[in-house]
């Protein structure tokens, strides 16, 4: 460990210099100079910040440099006297403590906009750290929490049930009904519509990765559609299914911690702070608490797969050395195909865990690992291909996996500039780097712990890889889950070190790690009250009126008129025919739910017009509609000039009370003067080049 501290500061300095000098240059060469797609509704290319992308990419080399330096210093031995080494270690630790204090102070700057951990939290965390330091010398507590004991089956079940019950309480804010969503947080209402539509795309007959391009999770819609078919196609069923999926993934982390500690009570004490920090409130009201557990784009759609993969990795590392890892890579491949950015980070993390836990590997061992990786990933591709082939008769279109990544990451759509790195993000980065460095130190020891070593490497690599989303979107809580897991694993190392080999030179860093654990433990105070969550589902907050939700299955209005409007296709310039199962393009965010309710097919390959961000996507939607034999587009708004222009250029006309009308492709066109036929704001566009669609023949 002394060697690690001696090289830590030089590695940090070299990384900082490389980030500043190479980062901007690299960013300019990674990102395209011009947009590779034609955006809708923007006057210019929404430039991605090439500088911050380059800084991030170069910073990833820091933990690698640290690990290589630790190995070199350990093999060659210390080049300074023990007294000088102790002095340098103390200076390095003092510098790190000062840097952490500066970062916490920097997080209070106005440009960050939100203070995640208050001064009171930091004071309480310091008290928790001091208490744990004192407890580390207690032989009785060490036996109770740190001992690796054989546990009875009943004890493990009881503690596992307690972990599940606590998780269920924390996930209550994610539950919504078709009524409670009306008075929910407006941002939550907006985003939930996208996730719901992805699930309904499967129920409405589309096939993700073939005829539908999910924006968040490519494979989860298949999973979530099963309970919706079994228990009803309501919003409550949907949110309950998503909450159960997230809960299982979070409980997988409890399984990881149990395998690391081999002690269920200790695992539970580590798991609850992790759970509370993962579900840190990012919006709140009298009863409605918004967490990433309710923001389904992250849990379960992006991060449930990686957390389940972490459990499988820990399980593999705790098994016999002869166990083959190909099942692990098969699951990793499925995780990658569900969401590329989080999936690639999880795959890399699992490879790192296997390498660190059994380092060094001989050439035959390395070749065997590579063969298992190739075989497992090939099996994952075969499984997904079989599903799409059986469902649609087509192999998956793997280009869809990166379609939205290219739009958001490479082309900078909605890119958010960073307020700076002197804040909590630098502390989180340092935690991930520290986890990788600690894993390297443990890997070099003869009496290694493969599970703890491997999972430290796993969480460090996954945390750094998953930070790519933060670089583009500036949503810091997306990193809280891997950060809290890294803190928990480092706390295990710190507690064991304090209990078995107490050294004055290591006390400062033990305190820093336990201080971080105290911060995560303070999040427990924000636990949602179950009774208030049950009340929230039934009653709006005092003084708040219910709003018409954009998630409604059926638009409001006279039932007969609504049904005719939504289900009828043009069969000539003046005749409309309604037919069950007819294809149409409903460009509402929940168009597939509306189509399912009316018994028609929404062939839109995206979750409504707000997921159609480029000219190419709009033209693909028109092509799919024509290929499926339809000629009707239902659009819930008329202020989208670019989309209107594309419809007009493709021969579409708008339905008015006097028949079809071809508007001028002009921003000055007053559609309200056309005497439009509308239902709940929907207008009907008809493809005059295909007035007699194949669906009615």
N, C-alpha and C positions, 0 to 999 in steps of 0.2 A: 504493500500500500504506500510505503514511503516513496518508492520509485514513481508511482503514479502522481503523487503530489509534486515531485521535482520536475516532471515534464508538463504538468498541467498549465502553468502560466506561459511557458514558451509556446506551447501548442495554441493556447488561446490568442496570444499575440500574433503568431503567424496566420492564424485563421482570420483575425480581424484585418490584418494587412491585405490578405488575399481577397477578402470580401470587398474592401474599399477599392482596391486597384483592378481586380479582375471582374468583379460582379457586374458593373455597368456594361463592360465590353461583352461579356458572355450573354447578358440579357438581350442586347441588340442583335445577337446572332441566333439566339434561340427563337425569338418571336419574329413573325413575318413583318417586313417593312410596311406592307399594305395588307388590308383585310383580304382574306381568301374567300370570303362570302359576301353577298350583297344583303345588307341589313334592311329590314323594314323600319319605317318610322324614325329614322335618324338622319340628320343632315350631313353627318360626317362619321368616319370610322371611330367608334368609341375606344380610343387607344388604350391598350394594356400598358401598365407601368413596367417597361422593360428593365428599368433599374432594380425595382424591388424583386422581380423574378430572378434576375442575375444574382442579387445578393443572397437570396434564398438558396439557389443552386450551389453557390460556392460555399455557403455555410455548412452544407451537408458533408463537406470534406473534413470539417473540424473533428467530429467524433472518430472518423477513420484515422486521421493523423494522430489523435490521442492514443488510440489502441495500438497502432504501430510503434509509437514512441514508448509505450509501457512495455511492450514485448522486447524492444531493443534494450531498454534500460535494465530490465530484469535479467536478460541473458548476459549482458556485458558487466553487470554489477555497477554499484554506485562509484562515481568518479570523484566524490568528495568525502571528506571525513564525516563520521557520524554526527559530530557536533554541528558542523556546517549544514548537514542534511536536515537536522532537527530545526535549525533556524530558518532554513528555506521553506520547510513545510509549514511552520508557523506563519511566515510571511504570506505564503500562498493562501492559506486558509483565512488569514485576516483580510487579504485583498478580496477574496470571494464573499466574505460576510459584508464587507463595505459595498461591493457591487450589488448585492441583493438589496441592501438598504436603499441604495440610490435608485434601483429599479422600482421598488415599492413607492418611493417618493415620486418618481417620474410618472407612475400610473395615475397619479392625482392631477396631472395636467389637464386643462379643459378640453384639449383636442381628443382625448380618449373618450370623453363623453359619459363613461360609466365607471364607477369604482366598485370592483367585485368584492374586495375584502376591506372592511372598514378598519380604522385604527383600533377600535375595541376588539375586533376579531384578531388582529395581530398581537395585542396584549394578552388576550386569553390563550392564543396559540403558544406564546412564549411560556406562559405558566404551565401549559400541558407538556411542553418539551422539558421543562425543568423537573416536573413530576415524573416523567418517564425516565429521565436520566437518573433520578434517585431510585426509581423502581428497578432499574437495570442491575443494581448491586444486590437486590433482594433474592436470596436463594429460593425462598418459598414461591415468590412470583415467577421466578425463572422456571421452576419446575411446573408451575400451573400453565404458563403460556408458551414457554419456549421448548418444553420437553417434547420429544418425538415419541409419542406413546401409542400403544395399540388400543384402538377405541372399539367399543362395542357397536354392533350394528344399530341398536336402538338409540344410542347416544348420537350417532352420526345422523340418523333420520330425524331426531328431534331438533338438532341444531340446524339441519338443512331446512326443515319445515319452518323454523323461526326466520331463517334468511328469506324464504319464499314469502312469508307473511309480511315481513318488513318491505320487501320489494313491491308487493301488491299495493301497500299503502302509498308508497312513493309514486306509483304509476296511476293513482286515481285521477289526477288532473288531466290525464290523456283521454279519459272517457268523455264522449259527447253523444248526445242524441240528436235527432233531427229537429228537436225544439231547442235544446240548450245551446246549440251552435248559433242560434239567432242572437243571443246576447253574449256570446263569447268575444274574446279579443279580436279586433278587426283583422290584424295580421294573421292570426291563427285561422280565422274563417277563410281568408284568401288562400293561404297555402294548403289547407286541408282539401280544398276542391281539386287540386292537382293530384294528390295521392289517391283520393277516392276515384278519380277518373281512370287512373292507371289500372286499378283493380277491376273497374267496370269494363274496361276495354276487353279483358279476357271473358267476362260474363257476356259481353255483347258479340263475341265470336272472333275477335281479333287475336293475333298471335304476336306477343312481344318478340322482338328481334327479327320479325318477318314482315308483318303487316302493321305493326305498331312500334313506335320508338319511345320507350319510357325515358323520362328525364332524370329519374332518381335511382330506381332499382329495376333492372331489366327482368329479373327472375322472381322477385317477391310477388308480383301480381298473380302468378300461377298459384303460389302458396295461399295467399289471402283469399282468393276466389273460392277455395274449398269450404271454409267455414261460412262464407256468405251464401253459398248454395245450400248448406246444411241448416243454417239457423236464421236465414232471412237476409234480404238485401237492404238492410237499414244502416244508417250511420252508426248506431250503437254497436251493431255486429262488427262493422268495419273497424271502429276504434278499439273495440275489445280484442279483436284478433290481432291488431297491430300492437296493442299493449301486452298481450300474452307473448307475442314473438319477442318484444323488447325485454320482457321480464326473464324469459328463458336465456336470452343472451347475457343479461346482467348476472343471472345466477351462475352462468358459466364462469364468470370471473371469481365467484365464490369457490367454485370447483378448482380454479387455478390456485387460489390462495390456500385452499386446504391441502393441495398436493405440495405446495411450497413449504408450508409450515408443518404438515403432517400432524395437525392439531386443530380440531374443529372449532373450539372456543376462540383460539387465536385468530383463525381464519375469519370468524364472524366479526371480531373486533376490528379487523382490517377492512372487511367488506363493507360495513355500514358507512364509514366515512367515504369510501370510494363511491358508493351508491348515492350518497347525499351530494357529493361534488359533481358527479356525472349529471344529476338532475337538478343542477343549480338553477334557481329561478332567473329567467331572463326577461320576464314581464309579469306583472302582478296586478290584481285588483282586490276587491273585498273578499272574494272567494275563488276567483279564477286565477290560478297560478300557471304561467306558461313556462315550460321547461323543454329541453331538447327531447324529452320523452314524449311530449305532445307534438313536437315538430318532427313529423314522421320522416322527413327527408333524411334525417340523421339516424334516428332510432325508430324502426329497425332497418330502413331501406339501405343505408350506407354501412352502418357500423355493427349491426347484429352479426353479420357473417364473420367479420374479423374477430369479434369477441368469442364466437363459437370456435373459430379456428385456433384462438389462443388456448382454449381449454383442450382441444385435441392435441395441440403441441405439448402442453404440460403432461397430458396423459401419456403421450408417446415417450417423453423423456423420463417419466417415472416407471416405465415398463422395462422389460428385458432388453438388453443391448442387441439381441438378434431380431427384434421386431422390425419389420420392414415399413418404411415411411410412405409407401405409395398411396395408402388411403388418405393420409394427411394432404398430399399434393392434389389428390382428386378433389377434395373439399376446397382446397385453396384455388383450384382452377374455376370451380363454380362461383366462388366469392369474387374472383376477378371478372368473370363474365356478368355478374350482377351489377357491379359498379367498378369501373376500371381504376379510378384514382385511389379509393380506399382499398380495393382488392389487390392491386400491385404492391401497395405498402404492406398489406398483411402477408402476401406471399413472400416478399423479401424478408419480413420479420421472422417468418417460420424457418426460412433457410438459414438466417443468422442464428436462430436459437439452436438448430441442429449443429451448426459449425462450432459455435462457442461451447456448447455442452460437451462435445467430444473432440476437443482440439488438442493436439494436431491430428489430422486424419492422414492415413497412408494413401498412396495412389489408388490401390484397389478399393479402399473405402470411399474415396472421392468419386471414383467411377461408378460404384454401386449406388451412391446417393444421387448422382446425375441420372442414372438409368431409372431409378424409382421416381424421380421428379418428372422426367419425360413421360413415363408410363402413366403416372397419376394425372398429369395435365391432359394427356391424350384421352384418358377415360372421361374426364370432365367434359371435354369437347364432345365426345361421343354421346354422353348422357343428354346434354342440352340439344344436340342435333337430333337425337331420337325423339325428344319431346316435340320440337317444332315440326319434324317430318311427319309424325303421326297426327299432329293437330292440323297442319296446313298443307302438307305435301311438299314442303320446301325446307331446305337446309337454312340455318340461321344466317342472316346477313351481318357479319361481324363488324362491318363498317359502322353500323348503328351504335355499337358500344361506345364509340368516341365522337359521335355526332355533336352532342351538346358540349362535350369537353373541348372540341375544336372551336365552338362558338364562344364559349365563356373564357376558356383559358388562353388559347392561342390568339383569338381575335379580340379579347378584352371586353366582351359584352358585359355591361354593368360592373366593370372592374372598379374596385374601391381602393383609393390610395391609402397607404398606411400612415398613421399619425406619428410613427417613429418606433424605434426598437427599445428605447430606454423605458421599459415598463414590464408588465407581467410576462409578455411574450418572451423576453430574454431570460427570465427565470425559468420558464417552461422549457425553452431550448436547452438551458444549462442542465435541467433535470434529466432530459433525455440523453444528453451527452454524458452526464454522470452515470446514468444507468449502463450505457455501453462501456464506459471506462471501468466501472465496478465489475461488470461481467467479464471483462478481459483480465482483471486482477484475479478473480475467482477461478477463471479457466486455467491460469498458470499455476495454481496450487495443486499439490498432490492429492490432498483430501478434499476434492471438489464436490460440490453439490450440483449435479447436472440440471435439476429442475430449476433451482433458484438462478443458476448461471444462465441457463437458456432463456428463461422468462425475462430476466433483466435485459438480455440482448434483444428479445422479441419486442418488449415495450419501447425500448429506445429507438429501434429502427422503425417500428410502426408509428410511433409518435412523430418522428421527424418526417416520415413519408406522408402521413395524413395531414401534416401542416400545409401541404400544397393548397388545400381548400381555403385555409385562412389567408394565404398570400393573395388569393384573388378576391376573396369576399369579406375579409376582416370580421369574421364571426369567431371571436376568441373562445367562447364556451365550447366550441366543437373540439377543442384540445383538452378540455378538463378531464374527460374520461381516461385517455391514456396517461395524462399527467398524474391523476390521482392513483392509478395503478402503479406507475413508476415510483411514486412517493411511498406507497404501501410496501413494495418490494425492497426499496432502499431502507425503509424502517426495519424490516426483518434483518437486513445486514447490520444496520447500526445497533439494533438491540442485542443481537448475538455477539457483536464485537465488544460492546460495552460490558456484557455479562461475562465473557470468557477471557478477553485480553484487554482490560482497561488500560489505556495509555493517555497520558495527559495531552500528547500532541494530537490525538484523534478526537478529543472531547469536543472541540469547536465544531468539527464537521458532523459529529453525532448529534449535537444540539441543532445544527441547521436542518438536518434530515428530519428530526423529530419535530422541529418547528413547522416544517412543511406538512407533516402528518397532523399536527395540531390544527393547521388551517383547514385541512379537509375535514377534520372532526367537527370543527365549528359549524360546518354546513348542515350538520344534523339538526340544528336549532330551527331550520326552515322546513321541517317536515310538515306536509299538508295534513290538516285535521280531517279525519275520515267523515265526520258528521257534516262538516261544511261542504265537502265535495259532493256528498249525497244530496244536500240541500241545493247546491248549485245546479245539479242536473234537472231539478224540478221547478225551480223558481228563479226568475231574473233578479239581479241586484236591485235594491230599493231605488226607485226613481228612474230606472232604465227601461225604455220601451223595447219590445221585441222588434227585430228588423226582419224583412224578408230575406231569407238566406240564399246565397248563390248556389247552395248545395241541394236545393229542392229537386225531387225526382220528377215533378210535373210542374211546368210553368203555370202561374195563376191565370184565371180567366174562365169563361164559360166552358165546361168540359167538352161539349161537342165541337165548338169552334176551335179549341186548343188541339183536340185530336185531329181534326181535318187539316189544320194548318201544319202540324208537325209531321203527319204521316203521308201527305199527298205529294205525288210527283207529277210534273207537267207531262201531258201526253198530247202535245200540240200547243199552239200559242194561246188557246183559250180554254183548254180542258185539263182538269187535274183529277188524278185517280189515286185513291188510297189503297195500299196493298200491304198485307202483313209480311214482314221481312224485307221490305223494299230498302235499297241502299240510299243513303243520304249523307251529306257532310254537315254535321251539327257543330258549328265552331264555337260552342260554349265550353267553358272550362270543365263542366260536367256533362258534356254532350253524350257520352257513352251511357251514363246513367239515365238520361232522358230517353235515349233510344231504347234502352232495355225496358223501361216502363211502358213505352208505346208499342213494343213489338216490332221495331224496325232496326236496321243495321246502320250504325254510324261508322262509316268507313274512314273517318279522319284518322290519319296515322299518328296524331299527336293529341295531347290533352288540351284541346281547344285552341282558339286563336292566340291566346297569350303564350302558348308554347311554340307558335309559329313565328319565328324570329327573323327568318331570312326569306328572300325571294325564292330561293331554291326549295325551301320547305313549303311555301305557298303553292308553287307550281307542282310539286310532288302531290300535294293534296288533291289538286284538280285532276291530275293524271290518274290517281287511284280511284277517284269518283267515277271517271269515265270508264276506266277498266272494269269496274264492278257493275257497270250498267246503270248508273244513276245520273241525274241531271239537276239536283236540287241542293243548294247550299243555304243553310239557316244560320244567319249571323246575328249575334245579340247586340251589335252596336254599328254605328254608321260613321264614326269619326276617324276610322282607320283609312286614311287616304290611299296609302300604298297598296293595301289589300284590296280596296275597292278598284283601284286602277288595274290591278292584275286580273280581277274578275272581269272587268269590262273588256280588257284586251283579249281575253279568252272567250269572248262572245256571250258573257252572262248579262242578263237584264234583270231589273228589280221588279217585283210584283207590286202593283198599285191597284186601287179600286177600279181603275179604268183599263186594266190589263198590264201586260209587260211593258216596261219603259227602259230605255237605254240612257243612263245618265252620261253627262260629260265627265271625262277623267280629269276633273279640276278640283282643287282645294276649295274653290268658291261655290261649288255646287250646293244648293240648299235642298237637301233631301226632304225636309219637312214640308216643302211646298208640293210634293208629288202625290199627296193623298195616299200614303202607303198603307198596305195591309200589314198590320203588326199584331203580335201576341206576346205580351210580357216583354216588349222591347225587341223581340226577334223580327227580322225582316227576311224575306225569301228572295234569293237570287236563283235564276233559272238559266241553264246552259242552252242557249238557242241553237247551238250547233248540234245538239242531240235532243231535240224536242220529243222524239219517240224513243225512249230509253229501252234497252234490252230487258230491263227488269219487268216491263209491262207487256212484253210480247208473248 
